[in-house]
Amino acid sequence: MTSESDDAGAPQGPPLRPLSLIEALIPIVFLIGMISLSFFLFGDAGALGPNQIALVVATMVAVMVGRRRGLTLEALGEAAVTSASSGIGAIFILFAVGSLIGTWAMSGTLIAMVYYGLLILSPNYFYLTAAILCAAVALSIGSSWTVVGTIGIGLMGIAANMGLSLEITAGAVISGAYFGDKSSPLSDSANLAAAAAGVDLYQHVRETFITSLVTLPLALAVFWYLGSPGDFDASHKIAAIKSFFHISPVLFVPLLIVVGLAAMKTPPFTTIFIGAVAGGILAVVVAPDRVVNFADAADLSRPLALLKGVWLALASGYKASTGDPAIDQLVSRGGMESMLNTIWLIISALSFGGVVEKVGVLDRLINPIIAAAKSTGALVSTLVGSVVATNIVTADQYIAIVLPARMFKNGFRDRGLAPVTLSRAVGDSGTVTGALIPWNSCGAYMAATLGVATLGYAPFAVFCWTSPLITIAFAWLGLRMPRLDNADRPPQAPVEYH
């Protein structure tokens, strides 16, 4: 993933000139300035296009820096395309989630979550319950995206009907989801962090679980404190829901299918899209008239009208027309089409990340910092800062895990630190902080799925910003810092704890 190694097998041209610190900073500073200006001019609407333009222009600035260094336009273009291609998996998951939201809205699955949530939950402990529920499910299936795209959507609907803060609710959902994502052996990010550092997966999960057991209670305490005390009468909203939808446990069948497939480690796109199709089939079974009315195709036979209705919900989302504005707003959502702005953002951000990595910006900025870190605490702090910076610059969680882990591997070994110390620090910072960055694929996904701007929920995603601080605190205090018996032994050598 470094710029020079990619061309090792190709004919060698003139040597690349060294990249100065000022040159390395130019694309980063330019991007930060453009994104800040976009937020000032457009506010939350910046994600609907202005931020993407900022990323494209910043990419061109990085290309000019790369050309000055001696890289060809072909090499820089290939880097952008390769990086953008790495996001195809995330893009298809976004499409699947859009479809799932559309069919679940039409079938009544989403409204059933809201209905039972209003019956069971109280504003006094809603945020706390939301975080715990998402944490438990994410720990069992290992996917924050799946949890947010299913249970999270229902919890957002419940919060809206209770008059609770959508920003805090989103923060609670994301905090719980990322606890499971970081600590589950089924998580792809946990597997990647362990592989990048060269450690056993279960050794890595054990160490990250220890830091998570410190971080999660802190987050839960915050959500308990933020609970809204007082009585809440949901009878009117419950009656309104029952007047337009026949609520029964059968409506949870698509959710159970998704959770079951995720538990069996079925690929996320397959899991979520099957859940979307299941929602469409359920709508045809339990509410065929609703599907036909949505299709608005009087000239078609009933089977074709049903097919058209499900097809439309998958593609463009469901648009309710109950006559109750509150109900219509709650269930009019989804469709692949609703994710296009987010996908535009991801492609633009990954292209920028690919170019700056090819130019050597990250190497130039991070390597001197590694050399300057003299203590274990300073080394771990530097690693965490580098991971967060990589998440910001490359807009990709996986790059932010693999690249810093590779760059810091020798530094940790030279200090006598076991590789699991490296993998834990990377997992505690790379996995969770992507959700706090608006143009990162994770942050863009969370905002698009939950309907809350990234900067709106970020202060309340307590687990995500506390987790890196806890791993830094462990390092400075010397808590649970496994070391090699001998610094020269291979990465899988037995470790002792001090």
C-alpha positions in Angstrom: 0.0 0.0 0.0 3.0 2.3 -0.1 3.7 4.3 -3.2 7.0 3.0 -4.2 6.4 -0.7 -3.6 3.4 -0.7 -6.0 5.8 -0.1 -8.9 8.5 -2.6 -7.9 7.9 -4.9 -10.9 7.4 -2.1 -13.4 10.1 -0.4 -15.5 11.8 2.2 -13.4 11.7 5.8 -14.4 13.6 8.7 -12.8 13.8 8.4 -9.0 11.0 10.2 -7.1 12.1 13.4 -5.4 11.8 13.5 -1.6 8.5 14.9 -0.3 8.9 17.8 2.0 6.8 18.3 5.1 5.1 21.4 3.5 4.2 19.4 0.4 2.8 16.6 2.5 0.6 19.0 4.4 -0.8 20.8 1.4 -3.5 18.3 0.4 -4.5 17.7 4.0 -4.8 21.3 5.0 -6.6 22.1 1.7 -9.2 19.4 2.4 -9.7 20.5 6.0 -10.2 24.1 4.8 -12.6 23.1 2.0 -14.7 20.8 4.3 -14.8 23.6 7.0 -16.0 26.1 4.3 -18.6 23.6 3.1 -19.9 23.2 6.6 -20.0 27.0 7.1 -21.8 27.6 3.8 -24.1 24.6 3.7 -24.3 23.1 7.2 -25.6 19.5 7.3 -26.6 19.8 3.6 -22.9 19.7 2.8 -23.1 15.9 2.5 -25.6 16.3 -0.3 -22.9 17.4 -2.8 -20.6 20.2 -1.5 -18.4 17.9 0.6 -18.0 15.6 -2.4 -16.8 18.5 -4.5 -14.4 19.5 -1.8 -12.9 16.0 -1.9 -12.6 16.0 -5.7 -10.8 19.3 -5.7 -8.5 18.2 -2.8 -7.7 15.1 -4.8 -6.6 17.3 -7.7 -4.4 19.2 -5.4 -2.8 16.0 -4.2 -2.3 15.0 -7.9 -0.4 18.2 -8.5 1.8 17.4 -5.5 2.4 13.9 -6.8 3.3 15.2 -10.3 5.8 17.6 -8.7 7.3 14.6 -6.9 7.7 12.8 -10.3 4.7 10.4 -10.3 2.8 10.0 -13.6 -0.8 10.9 -14.1 -1.4 7.2 -15.0 0.0 6.0 -11.7 -2.0 8.5 -9.7 -5.2 7.7 -11.6 -4.7 4.0 -11.0 -4.2 4.7 -7.3 -7.5 6.6 -7.2 -9.3 3.9 -9.1 -7.8 1.1 -6.9 -8.7 2.8 -3.7 -12.3 3.6 -4.9 -12.7 0.0 -6.0 -11.9 -1.1 -2.4 -15.2 0.5 -1.4 -17.3 -1.6 -3.7 -18.3 -4.0 -0.9 -19.4 -1.1 1.3 -21.3 0.5 -1.6 -23.3 -2.7 -2.2 -24.0 -3.0 1.5 -25.4 0.5 1.4 -27.6 -0.4 -1.6 -28.9 -3.4 0.3 -29.6 -1.4 3.4 -31.6 1.1 1.4 -33.7 -1.7 -0.1 -34.2 -3.3 3.3 -35.5 0.0 4.8 -37.9 0.3 1.9 -39.5 -3.1 2.1 -39.5 -3.2 5.9 -41.3 0.1 5.9 -43.9 -1.3 3.5 -44.3 -4.6 5.2 -44.8 -3.1 8.7 -41.6 -4.5 10.2 -40.3 -1.1 11.1 -43.6 0.1 12.5 -43.8 -3.1 14.5 -40.5 -2.3 16.1 -41.8 1.2 17.0 -45.1 -0.2 18.3 -43.6 -2.7 20.7 -40.9 -0.3 21.7 -43.5 2.3 22.7 -45.3 -0.5 24.8 -42.1 -1.7 26.5 -39.6 1.1 26.7 -39.6 4.3 28.8 -37.8 7.6 28.1 -36.2 7.3 31.5 -33.9 4.5 30.4 -34.4 4.4 26.6 -30.9 5.6 25.6 -29.3 3.1 28.0 -31.5 0.2 26.8 -30.8 1.1 23.1 -27.0 0.9 23.8 -27.2 -2.4 25.7 -29.5 -4.0 23.1 -27.3 -3.0 20.2 -24.1 -4.1 22.1 -25.6 -7.6 22.8 -26.7 -8.2 19.2 -23.5 -6.8 17.7 -21.4 -9.0 20.0 -23.3 -12.0 18.8 -23.1 -11.3 15.1 -20.0 -9.1 14.8 -21.3 -6.5 12.5 -22.0 -2.9 13.5 -23.4 -2.0 10.1 -26.0 -4.8 10.2 -27.1 -3.8 13.7 -27.4 -0.1 12.8 -29.2 -1.0 9.5 -31.9 -3.1 11.3 -32.4 -2.7 15.0 -31.0 0.9 14.9 -33.6 2.0 12.4 -36.4 0.8 14.6 -34.9 2.4 17.7 -34.7 5.7 15.8 -38.4 5.5 15.0 -39.2 4.8 18.7 -37.2 7.8 19.8 -38.9 10.1 17.3 -42.3 9.0 18.6 -41.2 9.5 22.2 -40.0 13.0 21.4 -36.5 12.0 22.4 -33.2 13.3 20.9 -32.4 11.6 17.6 -28.8 12.6 18.0 -28.4 11.0 21.4 -30.3 7.9 20.2 -28.0 7.6 17.2 -25.0 7.9 19.5 -26.3 5.2 21.8 -27.1 2.8 18.9 -23.6 3.4 17.4 -21.9 3.0 20.7 -23.5 -0.3 21.4 -23.0 -1.5 17.8 -19.3 -0.7 17.8 -18.7 -2.4 21.2 -19.8 -5.6 19.5 -17.9 -4.9 16.3 -14.6 -4.3 18.2 -15.0 -7.2 20.7 -16.6 -10.0 18.7 -14.5 -12.8 17.1 -17.0 -12.7 14.2 -16.1 -9.1 13.4 -14.2 -8.5 10.1 -12.4 -5.5 11.6 -11.3 -7.6 14.6 -10.0 -10.3 12.3 -8.2 -7.7 10.2 -6.5 -6.0 13.2 -5.3 -9.4 14.4 -4.0 -10.4 11.0 -2.3 -7.0 10.4 -0.4 -7.3 13.7 0.3 -11.0 13.3 -1.5 -12.3 16.4 -4.0 -15.0 17.2 -7.6 -13.7 16.8 -8.8 -14.9 20.2 -5.8 -13.4 22.0 -6.6 -10.1 20.2 -10.3 -10.3 21.1 -9.5 -11.0 24.8 -7.3 -7.9 25.0 -9.8 -5.6 23.2 -12.6 -7.0 25.4 -10.7 -5.9 28.5 -10.4 -2.3 27.3 -14.1 -2.5 26.2 -15.2 -3.5 29.7 -13.8 -0.2 30.9 -15.2 1.9 28.1 -18.7 0.5 27.8 -19.7 1.2 31.4 -18.6 4.7 31.0 -20.7 5.1 27.9 -23.7 3.4 29.6 -23.4 5.8 32.6 -23.6 8.7 30.2 -26.7 7.4 28.5 -28.3 6.7 31.8 -27.6 10.3 32.9 -29.0 11.6 29.6 -32.3 9.7 30.0 -35.4 12.0 30.1 -37.2 11.6 33.4 -41.0 11.9 33.5 -44.1 10.2 32.3 -44.7 9.4 28.7 -48.2 8.6 27.4 -47.9 6.6 24.2 -51.5 5.6 24.0 -52.3 8.1 21.2 -49.4 7.0 19.0 -50.1 3.4 19.6 -53.7 3.8 18.6 -52.7 5.7 15.5 -50.3 2.9 14.5 -53.0 0.2 15.1 -55.5 2.1 13.0 -53.3 1.8 9.9 -51.2 -1.4 10.5 -52.1 -4.9 11.7 -49.3 -5.4 14.3 -48.2 -8.9 15.1 -45.0 -10.8 15.9 -45.0 -12.2 12.4 -43.7 -8.8 11.2 -40.4 -9.6 12.9 -39.7 -12.6 10.5 -37.4 -10.5 8.2 -35.4 -9.3 11.3 -35.0 -12.8 12.6 -33.8 -13.9 9.1 -31.2 -11.2 9.1 -29.9 -11.9 12.6 -29.8 -15.6 11.8 -27.8 -15.2 8.6 -25.4 -12.7 10.3 -24.8 -15.2 13.1 -23.9 -17.8 10.5 -21.4 -15.3 9.1 -23.2 -15.0 5.8 -21.6 -12.1 3.9 -23.2 -8.7 4.8 -24.6 -7.8 1.4 -26.2 -11.2 1.0 -27.6 -11.1 4.6 -29.1 -7.7 4.2 -30.5 -8.1 0.7 -32.1 -11.4 1.6 -33.7 -9.5 4.5 -34.9 -6.9 2.1 -36.5 -9.5 -0.2 -38.0 -11.2 2.8 -39.6 -7.8 3.8 -41.0 -7.5 0.3 -42.5 -11.1 0.4 -43.9 -10.4 3.8 -45.6 -7.3 2.6 -47.2 -9.3 -0.2 -48.5 -11.9 2.3 -49.7 -9.7 5.1 -50.6 -6.4 3.3 -51.2 -7.1 -0.4 -53.6 -4.2 -0.8 -51.0 -1.8 0.6 -48.5 -3.1 -2.0 -50.9 -2.7 -4.8 -51.9 0.8 -3.8 -48.3 1.8 -3.6 -47.7 0.4 -7.1 -50.4 2.6 -8.5 -50.9 0.4 -11.5 -54.6 -0.1 -12.2 -53.8 -1.3 -15.7 -51.8 -4.3 -14.4 -53.0 -7.7 -13.2 -52.8 -8.1 -9.4 -49.7 -10.3 -9.4 -47.8 -7.8 -11.6 -49.0 -4.9 -9.4 -47.6 -6.8 -6.4 -44.3 -7.3 -8.1 -44.2 -3.7 -9.2 -44.9 -2.5 -5.6 -42.1 -4.6 -4.1 -39.7 -3.6 -6.9 -40.4 0.1 -6.3 -39.8 -0.3 -2.6 -36.5 -1.9 -3.2 -35.4 0.7 -5.7 -36.9 4.0 -4.6 -38.3 3.3 -1.1 -41.8 3.2 0.3 -44.0 6.3 0.3 -46.9 6.0 2.7 -50.3 7.8 2.2 -52.2 7.0 5.3 -53.5 10.5 5.8 -51.7 10.8 9.2 -48.6 13.0 8.6 -46.8 11.5 11.6 -47.3 8.0 10.4 -46.4 8.9 6.8 -43.2 10.5 7.9 -42.2 7.5 10.0 -42.6 4.9 7.3 -41.9 6.8 4.1 -38.2 6.0 3.6 -35.6 3.7 2.1 -34.7 2.4 -1.4 -31.4 2.1 -3.1 -31.9 5.5 -4.5 -31.7 7.1 -1.0 -28.1 5.9 -0.7 -26.7 7.6 -3.8 -25.4 10.7 -2.1 -23.6 8.7 0.5 -22.1 6.5 -2.2 -20.9 9.6 -4.1 -19.3 10.7 -0.9 -17.5 7.4 -0.3 -16.2 7.2 -3.9 -14.8 10.7 -3.7 -13.2 10.2 -0.2 -11.6 6.8 -1.2 -10.2 8.4 -4.4 -8.6 11.1 -2.3 -7.2 8.6 0.1 -5.7 6.5 -2.7 -3.9 9.5 -4.2 -2.4 10.8 -1.0 -1.2 7.4 -0.1 0.4 7.0 -3.5 2.0 10.4 -3.2 3.6 9.3 0.1 1.8 11.8 2.3 1.1 9.4 5.2 4.6 8.0 5.3 6.1 11.5 5.3 3.9 12.7 8.1 3.9 9.6 10.3 7.4 8.2 10.2 9.1 11.2 11.9 6.5 11.0 14.7 7.3 7.3 15.2 11.0 8.0 15.5 10.3 10.8 18.1 8.2 8.5 20.4 10.6 7.6 23.3 8.2 5.9 25.8 5.6 3.2 25.6 2.9 5.7 26.3 4.2 8.1 23.7 4.4 5.2 21.1 0.8 4.0 21.7 -0.4 7.6 21.7 1.4 8.2 18.4 -0.1 5.0 16.9 -3.6 6.0 18.0 -3.2 9.5 16.5 -1.9 8.0 13.3 -4.8 5.6 13.1 -7.3 8.5 13.5 -5.4 10.6 11.0 -5.5 7.7 8.5 -9.2 7.3 9.0 -9.6 11.0 8.3 -7.4 11.1 5.3 -8.1 7.8 3.5 -11.8 7.7 4.6 -11.6 3.9 5.0 -11.7 1.9 8.2 -9.7 -1.0 6.8 -6.9 1.1 5.5 -6.8 2.8 8.9 -6.3 -0.6 10.5 -3.8 -2.2 8.1 -1.5 0.7 7.2 -0.6 2.0 10.7 -0.3 -1.6 12.0 2.3 -2.3 9.3 4.1 1.0 9.9 4.4 0.6 13.7 5.1 -3.2 13.8 8.8 -2.9 14.0 8.6 0.0 16.5 6.5 -2.1 18.9 8.8 -5.1 18.5 11.9 -3.0 19.1 10.4 -1.8 22.4 9.8 -5.4 23.4 6.0 -5.0 23.2 4.0 -8.1 22.2 2.1 -7.8 18.8 -1.2 -8.1 20.7 -0.4 -4.7 22.2 -0.3 -3.3 18.7 -3.4 -5.1 17.5 -5.4 -3.9 20.6 -4.4 -0.3 20.1 -5.3 -0.4 16.4 -8.6 -2.1 17.1 -9.4 0.3 19.9 -8.9 3.3 17.6 -9.3 2.3 14.0 -12.5 0.3 14.3 -14.5 2.9 16.2 -13.3 6.3 15.0 -14.4 6.0 11.4 -18.0 6.5 12.5 -17.1 9.9 13.8 -15.8 11.3 10.4 -18.5 12.6 8.0 -16.7 11.6 4.8 -15.4 8.2 6.1 -17.3 5.3 4.7 -18.4 4.4 8.2 -19.6 7.9 9.2 -21.4 8.3 5.9 -23.2 5.0 6.3 -24.3 5.7 9.9 -25.6 9.2 8.9 -27.4 7.9 5.8 -29.0 4.9 7.7 -30.0 6.7 10.9 -30.9 10.0 9.3 -28.7 12.0 11.6 -25.7 14.1 10.5 -22.4 12.6 11.6 -21.4 15.8 13.5 -24.8 15.7 15.1 -24.4 12.3 16.7 -20.6 12.2 17.1 -20.6 13.9 20.6 -23.0 11.2 21.9 -21.2 8.2 20.3 -19.4 8.0 23.6 -17.9 4.5 23.2 -16.3 5.5 19.9 -14.4 8.5 21.1 -13.7 7.1 24.6 -12.2 3.9 23.4 -9.0 5.4 21.9 -8.5 7.4 25.1 -8.8 4.3 27.3 -6.2 2.5 25.3 -3.8 5.5 25.6 -4.5 5.6 29.3 -3.6 1.9 29.6 -0.3 2.6 27.9 0.7 5.5 30.1 -0.3 3.8 33.3 1.4 0.5 32.3 -1.9 -1.4 32.6 -2.2 -4.7 30.7 0.8 -4.1 28.4 1.9 -7.6 27.3 5.6 -7.9 26.4 7.7 -10.4 24.5 9.8 -12.7 26.7 12.5 -11.8 24.3 12.2 -8.8 21.9 14.0 -10.9 19.2 11.5 -13.7 19.2 8.9 -14.1 16.4 5.5 -12.4 16.7 3.7 -15.5 18.0 6.1 -15.9 20.9 4.6 -16.4 24.4 4.0 -13.2 26.2 4.1 -12.2 29.8 2.0 -9.5 31.5 3.3 -6.6 33.6 
